[in-house]
Amino acid sequence: MAGQRRAYKEMRPQFREGENGRVSTKWRSLFLDYLAETSNVTEAAKRCGANPSRAYKLRRTDPEFARQWRDALLEGYEHLELETLRRLREGVPPDGPKFDIANALRLLALHRETVARERARIENSDEASVLASLNRKLEAMRQNELALAGRKRTKPDGAHEAGA
């Protein structure tokens, strides 16, 4: 606990600027949830009480957090895409929350390549795990066949095999 307080005090001021007191130890998961909801780093940081610089620094230094960041943004873009489609189909209600369809489409177009790259990365990792699983099963089957063939060769001469 004392180490966390010391680390917070030793953190450069620009990473603490705008933060009210101590930042919750759960700020990372809150930040990622808000990032998925808003696709906006500044807004997500503000909602969890952290400075955006803190999040950017952690993204640079922690590969797992960087992966979770990308996943959260991908989820956020998927939400934006679905919400845009819904608004295009149903229209924007005059008394509902403000929604700028043109800006939403611009944002989706700007980040189309990033989203496509992330989807491909996820699909490739899924494909790789499926292939690895299949290769393990095939190898187990080969080993089983070799074991069965070895048992057949070591049977005494007078033994009869089933079905022969």
Secondary structure, DSSP 8 states (H G I E B T S, - for coil): -HHHHHHHHHS-HHHHTT--SS--TTHHHHHHHHHHHH--HHHHHHHHT--HHHHHHHHHH-HHHHHHHHHHHHHHHHHHHHHHHHHHHH---TTS----HHHHHHHHHHTHHHHHHHHHHHHHHHHHHHHHHHHHHHHHHHHHHHHHHHHHHTS-TT---TT-
